[in-house]
Amino acid sequence: MKCNYISLSRSNEFSYLINYREGYLRLSSEEFSLEGDGVFNKFIHLTNNAVQKYSNCYGQHEKGNQLSFKDFEDYMKEHNLNGDFKGKILPRMKELVKYSMLSVFNVKIFVYFIGR
């Protein structure tokens, strides 16, 4: 699963990490597995649409292998999955992205939130 809600812009001295309030999750066409040949299956591990669109299973579970944040929250509720996406999961994702960027850029990062 990959979450798209972030963009990065750089100038000479600063990097700007922009977190959009709404985004979507890109999902793989095939069930996750590290068993057998699963570790080499690009349709399991690469969620980019440029790769996924060539899978025979593309779009069988979700339209375009994507879910909005709201659709994902609804899915979690419908399937009785414990998890507070906007209260716990999304803030942790933002934190991890920030630390990932700080680990590779030797510049100050400004974080912006766009949307509602």
N, C-alpha and C positions, 0 to 999 in steps of 0.2 A: 504494500500500500504506500502510495506517495501522496503527500498533501500539497496542493498548490494554493498558496495564499501569500507567498513571499516573493519580493523582488529585491535585487541588490543593485545599487547604483554607486559608482565610485568617482571621486574627483581626486586631485593630486594629494590632498591631505586627509580626506575623510571618506568613509563609506557610509551609505545610507541603507539600512535594512528596513524595508517597508513591509509591515504585516497588514494584510487586508483582513477585515473583520469576517468576511464570508469567503469561502473557498470551496474546493471540492477535493475529494479523495480519488486518486487514480488506482484502480485495482487490476490485479492480474487475471488473465483468462483461465488459468489453471490453478488447482489446489496446491498450496505450498507443500514442498517436500524436499528434504535433503537426502532422501533414500535413493539408491540406484542411480539412474540417469537424471533424476530430478535436480541435482545440483548443477547440471549443465543446461537445463531447460530454460531458455531465455523468456518463454512465455510465463514462467513462474516468477522470475526474479527481476525482470525489467518491465516496469509499468508504463513506459513511454508509449503513447498511441502509435508512433511510427513503427514500433515493434509489434505491439499487441494486435494491430489491425490485420496481421497476417496469420493469426491463430485461428484454427477452425472453431474455437470456442468464443471468439470475440463477440461481446455484447449479449451472450446467452444469459448472464446473470443480472447485469445492469446495462442500461443503454450506454453504449460507448465506453463500457468498463469504468464508469464514473458515478460517484454519489456526492451530492452536495452535503455540507455539514449538517443541515437540517434533516435530510434524508437518512444520513448515517445515525443521527440521534433517534429518529423514528424507528429505524431498524433495530437499534439496541433495545428500545422500549418494547417493541413487538416480540422480540426473542428473549425477553427477561434477562438481558445482559447487564450486569452491574457496571456502571461507569458513568462518570459525569464528564461528557465530552467538553463542553464549554467551560466548566468550572475547574477541571483537573487535567484532562488529557491535552487540550489545546494550549493552556498555559505552559505545560511541561514541554510540548513540542516547540513553542516559541523560545523557551529557555535553551533547549538543546541546539536550535538553529543559531542562536546568539553565540553560544560557546563554540560552536563549530566555526563560525565566521571569525571570532576572536583568535582561534587557534591558527589561522592561516594568514590573517592580515595584521600587519604591524601599524595599524592606524586606529583612530577613534571611530567607533560605530555609533551612529544615531539611529534609534528605533522609532518609527512612525507607525501609527495605526490609522488606517483609512476605512471609512464606511461607518455604519451605524454602531 
